[in-house]
Amino acid sequence: AQSVTQLGSHVSVSEGALVLLRCNYSSSVPPYLFWYVQYPNQGLQLLLKYTSAATLVKGINGFEAEFKKSETSFHLTKPSAHMSDAAEYFCAVTRGGGSQGNLIFGKGTKLSVKP
Amino acid sequence: NAGVTQTPKFRVLKTGQSMTLLCAQDMNHEYMYWYRQDPGMGLRLIHYSVGEGTTAKGEVPDGYNVSRLKKQNFLLGLESAAPSQTSVYFCASRRQGALSTLFFGSGTQLSVL
């Protein structure tokens, strides 16, 4: 069965600092992995997704994530945090390796950005 | 583009009351989902549908029912609301394929007193 674990329910960084949000996955088949972002009082939006085409995936708003099979990780990074990055971030993995996978979400990491 | 629209946005119920949440999408997506979001729990799948007239249970289906009579609509029903169903409910939809993007509505805040 697939699952994801997000390390740290809250992360706080200063504006301009590196953002690192951690996600580890468990999957018995090659996974498809996603990062979604939720701004206050909104639904989730896709940031980026790993499709097995490239291990380093670039997303919107300057975010990127690297798939590391040996570490079963898919951590999300951004070189320089902006105040507008304050939100909750969710890592997700598909259930099953076939064409019909329901997403399984992690519990989320709330990112705060200090001026 | 409207995308995924949820109604209502807020609702307060008394224990034992019933209600229906409506989700409508205008993207001609095959798959639709209902999630609940609780603090520290992430999103948990309640029910989903892979096409008109079909529904299936997710991780936490107890106390909920769903219907997909039309491709664009997915209804979530609570027959007898309980305080444990106080949550934020999100509808989502996507086209076929494991890599297709999930599009979310803006959520419904439900309180059961």
Interface residues (C-beta under 8 A of the other chain):
Chain A: S9 Y32 Y36 N41 Q42 G43 L44 Q45 L46 K49 T51 F90 T94 G96 G97 G98 S99 Q100 G101 N102 L103 F105 G106 K107 G108
Chain B: V4 Y33 G40 M41 G42 L43 R44 L45 Y48 V50 G58 F90 A92 Q96 G97 A98 L99 T101 L102 F104 G105 S106 G107
